[in-house]
Amino acid sequence: MNDHSDHAPRPFWLLRWPWILLLLVVAAVYYGSYYRHGINFRDEGGTLTLLGQRVLNGEVPFRDVDLGYNVGWFLPIAALFKVTGVDFVALRIFMFVLSALAAVLGFLTVERAFRHAGHRGLALPLAFVTGLLLIAVPGMTFKNYNPLAAVANTWALIGFIFARGVRESCWRTLVGGLILGATWLVRIDLGTFFTLLWVGTLVFRMFGQPGAVGERLAASVLGFLIVAVGIGVMHAPVLWDAHRRDYWPQFTGAYFNQWRKMADQVPGLSSILYAPKPTAAQVAPAKLEAPAPGPTTAVAAPAQKKGTWKDETLSRTSWRDVKGANEKNRNEVLGLFLLTYLPLLIILPLIAWGVIRWFRALITMEDSSGPLAALVLVGGALTMFPQFFLWRPDAPHLSEFGPGYWTGVIGATGLLAAGASRRIFGQILAGLLFLHAGLWAWRMLPDRWCGTIAARENRKTLFEGENGVRVFEQKKTVAWMNDVLRLIRERSGPNDYLVAYPYHPSFNVLGNRRTYEKKVYIDDAQAGPQWGKEAIKRIEKNQPAIIIVSDWDINGTEASRFRNWANDVYAHIKQNYELLGTFDEKEKFEFFVRKPIGASPDVPAAPPAPSVPPANPGAAPAPAVPGN
């Protein structure tokens, strides 16, 4: 069925704009209720604020500061800070705006799919429900670019497939190219996946469409050129800046490094595309030196092999994990287990159904745009699947996968069920989706790491730090954060350095203290054999006034605790810095300050501040709660 709309006046509830307006109102009320609640020392809010500040202050991407993501992630943040000043809460509002935009585009995508399929009565309500799902669980706060990229690219692709006439096809292709170019500048892996989807769409749209073969071929070639123009337009100012400020090699190298990392995830592919990797003996970490004697000496865990993507992955939740969970969190583990594999039970049948419908359309000479669009929708949903399923199969990354997934599978089910001779398949999939959505809401909404309203829970006390860190937190958390902030102000000046290992730049943000570390995230998988020696050299050269160390098992293993894999650095800190206190009973943040020159390495230079909880010299560091 075609997509032509009649020109007869329709009641306003059958128009798109009232539903979109209502969706935006819901988003504003929902996000507005918790945008100032919580500051998570393991999430990326502190990272983005600190790195955005560094970019704003003129530090050169890749050369002076390792961004972790591509420059498109941080240039908008630097532009925002030019207007608001460096402001943690303003950045959080910006991220929620991105989530609201993703919900609107998800609404438009699903509505377009159902309308094309002839389900006019269901199009607006189901599209609205999809938008609500995207608003309720937007994914990790401060990583909202990723779900928006997944939904926006899918929306552009569907608009192109259903475009009528050359003019609409051209402008939709240009918009798609601009969105794709922005995606490349945000996440290279997503840009790669959606480029493949655009190539496949432009090729397969030549089949099963009206018009002569030559016309369809010319339209596809023109589409390739327009998409390329869109990508080039988005990259041109960045390439000019990279050339002007001399970070061109690092910028282009980031693409090749990401592609290699992606190839590493396919067994055997890396050895075909690239030179053989060093052997295990060649990449084996240097033997750990014995730590300096002291009351907090840790027992080193077995060192892990370093340098491969597999060392950074988490294991997927298994049935054994469910059976081994305690009574308190068994339901939580069970929910994650089911949600890990349920998408496959829906995506795989949709792919098979879409391929069958597409071939049938070719054989019967029918319009194949519906099955093609359904396959593209499923492909769009899958773009965020590998980083969750293969790399970090935890609830936060699952929530990040959610917006693209729900947009894709709901829209694809509506398209494939249209005119199907056996509607039972559509009914079964619709039933699975309904159950899946219910389980999704039950498991994900109470999890604050998924960017939901759960961030409000028990957070009623206001904390006011530097750089716009004005957030509500738990009373006990605010107490130790105020102590830390006071110590930062007393024991360091604005031009002093603060270093937080392995990954807690929120301390730099709330205390407005800079860091000299090019890379603010480090773990046992990414640190090479020489990292410890080089880190000690940087400490000696830059003399940071404050060093904060946590006992976080950052990759879920004993060996991934900083005191174990960075044993030599930890020993150096304890020998040359004074431990003023340990903060937060779960994270065990150890607060060290530099001793005056000439002070004895084993004798504290000054007594701990009275209001700071004293360190317990007889206790080993308590295990940290595994992070999400």
N, C-alpha and C positions, 0 to 999 in steps of 0.2 A: 504494500500500500504506500502511496506516495505521501509526501510531507506538506502538500499544499493546504493552506488555511483559507477558510472562506472569509468573506468581507462583511458578513452580517454582524451587527453589534452583539456582543456577548456580555452576560452579567460579569461584574468585576471579579467575582470569585472564580471565574473561569479564565481570567487573565493571569499572566505571570507576575506582574509587578506587585500586586498585593501580597502574594505568597513570599516573594523575595523581601519585601519590606518587613513582613512579620518575622521572617528568618533573621534579618539583621537586628530587629528589636530583641528577639530571644538571645542572640549572640551577645549583644551589648549588656543585657541584664545578667546573663550567665557569667560572662568573663568579668564584667564589672564587679561581681560579688566576691572575686578572689584574686584580682590582678595584683594586689599588694600583700598577699599572704605567702609567707615562706621564703627562705633563701636556702637552697640546698648546696652544700659544699662539694657534692659530687656531680652536680649537673653542669650545664654549659653556660649558665647565665653569667657567672663571674668571668668565664673565659671570653665570651663574646664582648662583654663590657670592657674588659682589660685590653683585648686585642683591637677592638674598635677605637679605644682611646689611643693606642699606640699608632695605629694607622692615621688617625686624625692628627697626631703630633708629628707626622712626617716620617715615621719609620717605614722602610721599604719592604713591601711584602716579599716573602720567601728569603730575601737576603738578610734583613735585620730581624725579622720575626717570622716564625713558622706558624702559618694560619690554621693548619689542620684541614681546612676546607679551601675552596678556591676563592679568588678575590671578590667575586660577585656576592659572596656571603657578607663581606665586611664593608664594601664601599657604601651600600645603603645605610649601614650602621654609623659609619663616619659622617655621612651626610646628615643623618638624624641628630647626631651629637653636635654638629655645627649649629643646629637650630635650638636644641634643648640644653646643650651642655652635656657632659658625660653623666648619664642618668640611667641607673639600673631599672627603675620603674618605667621610665619612658620606653626603654628597649622592650620590656615585657609587654607594654601596651601595643607596640609595633608588631610584636610576634602574634598577639591575639587578633590584630587586624588581618594579618595574613591568614589565620585560621578561619576568620569570618569570610574572607574572600574565597578560600577553598570550599567552604560550605555552599556559597552562592554558585560557584562554577560546578560543583557536584550536583546541585539542584538542576541547573540548566542542562547538564549532560544527560541525566536520567530522564528529565522531562522531554528532551528532544528524542531520546531513544523510544520512549513509550508512545509519544505522539506519532513518530514515523511508523511504528508498528500498528497504529490504529487504536491503541488503548487510550483514547482521549479522556475517558472518565477517570482512569487511574493515574494518568500522567502527572498531574499537579500534586495530588495527595501523596503518592509514592515518592515523588521527587522531594517533597517537603520532609517526609520521614527520613529520607537519605540525608538531607541537609542537617536534620536534628542529630542523627548519628554522628556526623562529622563534627558538629559543634560540641556535643557531649563529651567525646573522647578525641580531642584534637591531636594527640600525640605529644611527645616530650616538649615542654615549654623551652623555648630558645632554639628548637630544631624545626620550627614550623615551616621553614622553607621547603623541606623535603615533601611533606604531604601536599603542599600547594603546587609544587612542580609536577607531582604525579597527576593530580586532578586537572591542572591547567593544560598540560600537554594532551591529556585524554580528551578534554573538551575541545581543543583545537582540531584534533584529528577527526573527531566525530562531526564537527561542523564542516570540515572539508569533504568528508565522504558524502554527507547529505546536501552539499551545496547544489544550487540550481543555477546553471548557466556559467559562462566563462568568467564574468565579472565577479560573481560571488566566490567562485573557486579560487580566483587569483588573490582576492583580499584575505580570504580565510587561510590560504597557504602562506601569505606574508605574515599574518598574525602568528600562525603556527611557527614560522621560522624565527620570529622575534622571541617567542616563548622558549623555543628550543635553544636559541643562542643564550638566553638568560640562564637556562638550566645548565648548559655546559659551564657557565661561569660560577654556578653554585655547587653542583655536584657532577663530577666527570662521569661517574658510573651511570647516573640517571640520564645524562646527556647522551651517552653511548647507547643505552637501551632504547631511548625514544628516537634516536636517529635511525636505528634499525627498524623501528615501527613505521617511521615515515617512509623509508625506502620500500618496505614491504607494501605499505598502503598505496604508494604511487605506482608500484608495479602491478599489483593485483587489481587496482581500480580500473585498469585497462580492459579487464575481462568482465563480461556480464553487464556492461553499461551500454546505453544507446549511442548511436553515432558510428561513423566509419572507423576502420582500424587506424588509418592515418591520423584522423582527428584525435583519437584517444591516445595514440602514441605521442603526438605533438603536445597534448595537454599534460601528459606525464612528464615529458622533458621540460616543459615550461614550469611545471610544479617543482622539479628538482632545482631549477635555477632560482626560482623565487625563494624556496626554503634556504638555499645557500646564501642568497642576498640577506635574508633576515638574520641568519647566524653571523654573517660578516658585519652587518650594521651594529649588532650588539658587541662584537669583539673589537671593532675598530678603535674605540677610545682606550680600551684596556691595552691593546697591542701598542698603541702610540705611547701610552704612559710607561709600559714595560721597556720600550726602546729608549725613551727619554731618561728614565731613572735606572737603566741598566739592570733590570731583573728579567730580561727576555729569556736567557737560558733556563733560569729556575722556573719561570712561568710555563714555558713549553715543555720542560722536563717533567712537570707535575702530571701532564697528560700521559706521557709514556710510563711513568712510574705507576699511575693508577691502572693503566691497561695491563701492566705486568702483574700487579697485585690481583687483578681480576682473573688473569690467566692462571695464576698460581692455584686458584680455587677449583680448577678443572684438572683432574689427575692426568698427567702426561702432556698437557697442552703447553705448559711453560717450557718444557725441555725441547719442544718442537719449534716454538716461536723465538726462544731466546737461548743464549749460551747456557751451558750447564751451570747449576748453582755450586757453590763451594760444598765440600763434604762436611759431615757432622764434626769431624775433627778440626776442620779449618774454622768453623764458626763456634766451636766450643768456648764457653766463657772462661776467662782467666781464673785461676785458682783464687778463692777468696782468702784474703789475709785475715789473720786472727784479729778480732777487735781489741781495742785498748781495754784494759781491765776497768770495770766500773759496775755499779749496782744494777744498771739496767741492761747489761749485756744480754743479747738474744742468742738463742741457739739456732745456728744457721740451718735452714731447711735445704733439702737436696736442690741443687741448681737445675733449672730447666734449660733445654735447648733454646737458643734465642734466634731471632731473625726471620721467622717464617710466620705467615698469616695464621697458621693453625694454632700457634701459641697464644693468639689473641682471642680465640673463639671460646664461647661457653658451650657446654654440652646441652643438648635439648632435653627438656623434661620428659622422663620416661615413666612407665607404669611402676617401675621399681621405686622411683622417687615418690610417687603417690602413696605406695604401700609403706614406705619408710618415713613419711611425714608424720609429725606429731599431731595430736587431735586439734590443736589450736589452729594450725595452718593447712590441714589436709585439704579442705575445700578450696583454698587458694591455689594449692599445687595442682589439684585435680582440674580446676578451671583452666589453668595455663596449659596443662597437658592436652585437654580437649581442643582448646583454641589454637594450639600449635598445628594440629593435623586436620582440623575441620576444613580449612580453606582448600586443601588438596581434594577433599571429597566433593567439593563444589566446582573448583576450577577445572579439574580434569574432565568431568562429564561435559562441562560447557565447551571446552575446546573440541572434544569429539563431536558434539552436537553441531557446533558451528562449522566444522570442516564438512560434515555430511550435508548440511543445509547449503553451504556454498557450492559444492560440487553438483548438488541437485539443481540449484538455480542455473548453473552453466549448461547442464544437460537439457533442461526444459526451456532454456532461453528466457528465463525470468530475470528480474532485477536482482542482482547479487549484493546490492549495497547493504541490506539488512544483515545477512550473515557475516559480511566483511566487517561491518561496524561492530558486531558482537565479538568477533575475534580480536579486534583492536582494543575493545573495552577490557577484555580479559588480559590482553598483553599489557595494557596500561596498569592493571592491577598487579601484574607479576613483576613490574619493574622494581618495586620496593620489597619484594619477597626474598631475594637472595641474602640481603644484608641481615634480615631477621632470621631466616631459617638456617642459613649456613654459617653465620658469623656470631650474632648476638641474640639467640632465641630466648629473650626474656620479655617481661610484660611491657617495659617502655618501648622497645623496638617493635614489638607487636602492635602497640598503639600507633606507632609511626606508619606502619604498613596499612592500618585500618582505613583512612580516608580514601586512598586510591582503590583499595579492595572493594569497599562497599559501593563506591560509584561504579566500578567496573562490573561487578557480578550482578547487581540489581538491574543495571541497564541492559546487560547482555541477556539476562533471563527474560526480560520483557521483549526484546527483539526476537529471540529464537522461539518464544512461545507464540508469536503472531502467525496465524495461519498454519500452525503445525497440525498434521493429521492425527498425531497421537499426543494429545494435550497432557496425558498422564505424566510425561517426563517433566513438563513445565510445572505441574502441580507438585510433584515430588521435590523438585529443586526449590520451589517457592516455600514449601514446608520446611525444608532444611535451612533455608535462609532465615525464616522466621525464628526457628529454634536457635540458630546461630546468633542472631541479633539479640535475643533474650539472654543467652549465656554471655555474650559480649558485654552487655550493659551490667549484668550481675557481677562479673569478674573485674572489669576494667574501671568502672565508675568509682569504686572505693579506693583505687590505687592512685595516690597523688603523683607518683612518678610518671603517670600517663598524661599529665597535663590537665587533670580534671578538677572539679570543685572540691575534691577531697583535700586539696591544699588548705582549705579553711579550717579543717578539724583541729580543735584545741589551740588555735593560733589567734590570740586576742590581745597580746601585749605588743606595743609598738617599739620597734628598735630603729634608731636613727644613726646611720653611719655616714660616711663620705660618699660622693659620687651618686647621689640619689638613692642610696640604700635606705629607704624608709618603708619598712615592711613589718607586718604583724607576725610574731612568732610565739612559740610556747614560752611561758614565763621563765622556766629554768634555762631555756636556750638563750633568751635575752640577757639573763644574768651573766652567763659566762662570755657572751659576745661583747657585752659592755666592758667586762674586765679585759678582754683581749684588745678592744679598741683603745681603752685607756693606756694599756701597756705599749701599744704601737705608737701612740702619741708621745708617751713619756720616754721611750727608749729609742726613738728614731726621729729623724727630721724629714721634711718633704723631699729632700734629694737623696735620702738613704735608700738602700735596696732591701726588699723583703722577698725571701724565697720560700715557697711552700712545696714540699715533696709529699707524695708523687704528683698530685694534681688537685690543687685547691686555690686557684687564683682569686676566689671570692675574698680572701683575706687582703690581697692587694687592692681590691676594689673598695671594700668597706673602710679600709684604713688609708686609702689614697697613697699607696706606696708603690713605687715602680719595681720591676724585676729586670735583671740583665739576661735571664734565660731566654734564648731564642725560641725554645720549645717548652711550653708550660706543662705539657703532658708527657709523662715518661712512665714506663712500666718494664717488667722483666722481659717482655717479648720484644720491645723496641730498643732497649738499651744494648749496645754492642759490648764486646769484651773490654773496651777501653773507656766506657762511659764514666766509670767511677773515678779513674785517674783524671780525666778531663774535668769532671765536676769539681773535684778538689782543687784543681788549678784555677777554675773560675771563682771558687769561694775565696781562695788566697788572693787572687787579683782584685776582685770587686769588693771584698770585705763587707758582705751584707750585714746590716745591723741586726736583722731578725731572720731566723730560720724556723719554719714550722714543719713538723714531720707528723704524719698520721700512720696508724698501724693497719691501714686498709689492705685487705687481701684483694687487690684490684682486679685480678683475673680469676678469683675464686679458688686460689690454691695457696698453701702455706708459703711456697717459694715466691709468690708474687707480693709478699709483704716487703716494704722498702727496707726494713732492718735486716732482711735476709739477702735479697738479691743485690742490694747496695750496701753491703756490710761495711766496706771500707769507708764509704762516704759517711755512713751513720757513726762509725767510730771516730772519724775526724771531727764531726760536729760535736760529739759529746766531749771530746778532749779540748776543743778550742772555744766552746760556747757554754754558757751557763743555762741550765734548765730552770726556768722560773715557775713552771707549773704545767699540769696536764689537764686539758679542758675537754668536756663532753664525755660522758661515761661510755658512749658507744664508739665514737670516732677516735678517742684517745689522741687528741692533738697535743703534741709536745711543743712547748713554746720556748725556744732558745734565743738568747741574746749574746752578742759578741762580748767576749771578755776584754777588758782594757789591755793594751800592749804592756807586756812585762808581768802580767798576772800569772800565777802558777797554774799550769794546766789542770791540776787536780783539786784546786781550792777555789770555791766560788768567789767571784770578785765582789759580790754584794748580796745581802740576804734577799730572799724573795719578797715581793711586795705583799703587804699584810693581807689584802683582800683576795689574793690569788690562792687557789687550793694548792698546797705544797705537794711536790712530787713524793710518791711513796717509794723510797729506795729499796724496800724489800720485796717488791712485787714485780713480776714480769709483766710486760704489756698485755692487756687483755685482748682477746681476739676481736677484731672489728666486724661489724655486721656486713655481710656481703652486699655490695652496692648494685644498683640497677643501671 
